[in-house]
Amino acid sequence: LFLMRCYLQQETLLHTYEDSSHNHQKIITNEDGDVKEYNITNVVKEGSEKADASQFELLKVLGQGSFGKVFLVRKVTPPDANQLYAMKVLKKATLKVRDRVRTKMERDILADVNHPFVVKLHYAFQTEGKLYLILDFLRGGDLFTRLSKEVMFTEEDVKFYLAELALGLDHLHSLGIIYRDLKPENILLDEEGHIKLTDFGLCKEAIDHEKKAYSFCGTVEYMAPEVVNRQGHTHSADWWSFGVLMFEMLTGALPFQGKDRKETMNLILKARLGMPQFLSAEAQSLLRALFKRNPSNRLGSGADGAEEIKRHGFFATIDWNKLFRKELKPPFRPAVARPDDTFYFDSEFTSRTPKDSPGVPPSAGAHQLFRGFSFVASTMLEEDGSWKCMASDPVLSLTGLHGKNLLFSDGYVLKEDIGMGSFSVCKRCIHKATNTEYAVKVIDKTSTDPSEEIDILLRYGQHPNIITLKDVYDNGKQVFLVTELMRGGELLDRILKQKFFSEREASAVLHTITKTVEYLHSQGVVHRDLKPSNILYVDESGNPESIRICDFGFAKQLRANNGLLMTPCYTANFVAPEVLKRQGYDEGCDIWSLGVLLYTMLAGFTPFANGPEDTPNEILNRIGNGHFSLNGGNWDTVSDAAKV
């Protein structure tokens, strides 16, 4: 997979032809003057049968380029039926191998790449003119372009990602695979926040309104000196690129960047590195060891390879075994839905009808690097249902995976109201294709910005006691948030129906809600609107474990003064006092609300409202004075422990 170098290098001419009598591809490269030959055999997922194109339902076009297309597909046959994959359909397979690198020619390279931090190839098969690669569908986005706009990093956070990257690179090197120009686009996140090294290759063509193609021929900023001057290179070149990525993550800037390509190449070959003094001594030491222009002196180039990197003092706190087993928690969890609730890709492609066809003819100057199988494009629906790109708009806007359906009414039927909010109304709705019932929150965009609520639900909706976001539509004036339907109703209705809860019932409910609030606070999220009407049951059983916290319209994520989110490590070490004070205030509001919830469950009424005739000012005065009663009525049967 990682030798499927599907983009054209300007300095290298690749020819490919197919020998049908042996059913394999032969690859000729003129860079080193040698011919290498590989069998591209079928790859079959363990426990599955040989695959073919008929076993996959095309859902969306994720990308398209000179050499083919990438589709989002769903497997329709057992044993992995309904599993989502990314399917690359390549017009021709172009494999490229360097003489200086030992390769396992007797083994099928595609099947060998199996590592927790490398994108997984599940199936591979070919027809007379195409090669099909069925890969992991990654939904966490691009590590750099996403997190640099969303999150404040610390050196400890960077260390985690670099450690996973080192393990992934080491595995590829063990297979004789060299990136040569490893760059940020190759590093994606899975839904948990772990990295995945993805394939390089399929290009995305950007066409403007005048039908002009804009080319993106690659960048030299991440290339090692020996790659820039074409001296020939080994896996050591990747460790230089590793250093460039490390420098960029720690400082937010590239170590060698000129005003144009030529100046950048000269800087890489000759310039002295300016080392930021705010970096730790260990970080500076590792960067100097990686930025050796003589590849043989570079850390990682010796016989021990990546072990030299792993032994460096910068990684002293990393438990490499736990890291490999994914037992170390990532610093940041991307805002993505559950695996079966897929969201949104580049609108340039997602509005197209999926059709398996060859890519347009190759052109070295007419393609743009395709950024993996992520869905980080910000988009907005026009009133007529068409899509326009809003790439510079940081506000999250989404569209669902419904074939040609771009409007909410195309995919769902609206039913009766089931709830009202300050800026929204909640209705029951039915998904036309499956006849499944859901709830939809219709938000008036002129009154409130729903982007924070969407972000929180995508990032934390996997928690068993937080409402699950299924779909999002945006028609420009309204946003439709489709969620699971809570058939058990509100906690408030249950309190009113029962008059009050026993201590055992109230304790169980409060335990579930408190655990969920504790989880949100640990992630830097405050709800700020916890009340019985925002706490719902999945079904009518009344099981406290089926409770979901809903309506995150007033919720906030902890952000630095510059508006960026912060990892837990950043919060602990660098957060400004006024930010912590504000966060503590908001968390205190949630804790206060838990107390009001417990009071309401045990007493059957709220602590500060005496009746429907109470004015808001009267209630606020009672809250400010802290006047409430724990005597009489139901309180005569409540234990002292509960009152305390």
Phi, psi and omega in degrees: 000316186275359169260004178279071182283094192265004174256152180275128171273136182295331184269358185227133177255123180251133175242143179226136171219160185248129176261098188291336182292333178250359178053045172217164180267137170254138185241128178244128175236135181265002183292318180250359176078012183244162178247131175241146184229133180228147169272126173258089184272171176292139173249130183235131178298140182304130180086001182246168176265169178305133186262159169213173188299333183290345181275000184234129176270125179283124181256313184211153167272118180268333181191159179212143180204193187297333187253000180152206183224161170241128180244150162274126183230158174241130178289133184251358180240151179293164004272354183251037179302143179076358177288137178270137177224164167260127181248115175268125176248108184257136181294320175214148180264123181245108179259142184224129185228142178266140178301325190283356182247127175292133178233150180273081188291336183280353182245155179283110186299320183302319184283342185287332186283096183220100188206145183298337183248022175231137181304138187268132172267119183265322179218151169216134177206163183220156171246190184298326184241358186223153171244131181251126176242121180256112191241168169308139170264108184264129186242009184267347176093179182279125183305312187281303187293334180279305187287332179295337179263351187240330196228145172272122180268155166240172178297324178295321178295315179300320180302320180299309183294320180294324180295316177296320179298319180299319179294319179295315179297318179302318180295316179297319179297325179295340178263005181080021184256129178241134176289314183076318177223052176308131183216168186304327182298339182278353185248106181250168179248141169275181186293341179273343182106002174281153181279158170221121172285123184254170181292158174256140171156288191293130186261148179251126180269130178258119181246127180272186185293339178268012178063030176268140178268134178250124186268152174224100191269013179104167181234146182265353188303333185260001185276143177287156180305319182291337175281319180300315182265009173057043178277354190093148188207162177239193179298344179301332180298327180292330180286332170297311179301322176303318178295321178297316179298318179299313180301315182294319180293324183280330188244341184081006180225162177272146182289327182226106181212115179261185182284342176210179184299317183295315180295322178299317179298320179295321179297318179298323184279332191228333192289150175276138182285128173273110186269116177298129185281351178282349177285151179295161179300323181293319179295316179298320180298316180294317180299317179296324180288333180275327183270053173264121184289335173275112186303329183289342178264355185282140177300132182100350182272347184285186183297330181279349176057234185295339178300328177297320178294314185295331181279350183295148183301334180300327183260020186300331184269000182275127170269101189295328178292315177295322179299314181298324181277005181060037178267352175267133185283128176297152181293337190212138177253125181295158177276087179226159180273182176293162185306328183267001179245077188279143176237184242262139187236186180301121185296339178300330183254325189291341179276355181274151175284126180298126178212123182283106179213158181297154177288170178289162183304144182297146175210121186295337183248014187228040176214157182240143183300126178277127190270048172075190188260057181246175180221074185249003181291132173275129183222164180218135177280132171283166182296333181275005178091356179276164183257139169235146184283137177231051190300330182272355182272117183286346182291130182290126175227138191226159174219143188275171182266084184229041181063244181268358184288116179245346180250149180304318183293341176288327185258339187224155173250123179283140178239209189287161175292143175233000178182155180230143175231180182297319183236016186207166172227140180253130182232157169281145177216162181235128177285120188299318187291325185247351184062026180271140179275138175223174169251147176230130175263116182261115187251134176278110184291338180287343183256333183205152178264114184274005188297323180293319178298316179298315181300315181295316181294322178292321185281325188238004181292353177284349179292137185297342182244023173239138182305141182265125177275123183261327187198156178221134174232151181219115179257013179097323180253328180230151173244134181250114177257110181268125182231172174299149180271122181272093186286344182277351177080185184278153172300324179301315180298322181292322178295315181295324181290319183270353185078313176196167179258150169289163179299323180296315179295313182297321180297317181294317179295313181297324179299314180296315182293319182295318178300321181290317178296320178300318178297314180299316180297323180294337179263007179080024181245132174243138184277313174069007179210041180285120179203161186303331181282347177258009178240116188237158176259142179295320182220183185274006181292335182078010180295120181303332181287348179269007181289142173234133170278128185238179175053086178261028183297332178257002185288154179223149172257145181295124182229151175287175181297337178274003176091354181277150173292162181232138174288159178305323180294319179296317181301317184290333189249329192231354187295141182292146181303321182292330177290316178297321180296316179296318180295319178297323177297312181295320177295322178298325177297320179295319179295317176304315181297327176297321177296319178295321178299313181297316179302313184296320179294320184281324185268332184089003177207165182282156187287336189244359178249122182273337182180175183295341181277354179298137174271158177304322181295322179296317179295317180297323179295319178295320178297314181298324180278344181071024183272116173207160187248139173242026182235152176077165179059223181296338184293342179292340181254003181270138183291159177296326180299319180292320180295322179292000000 
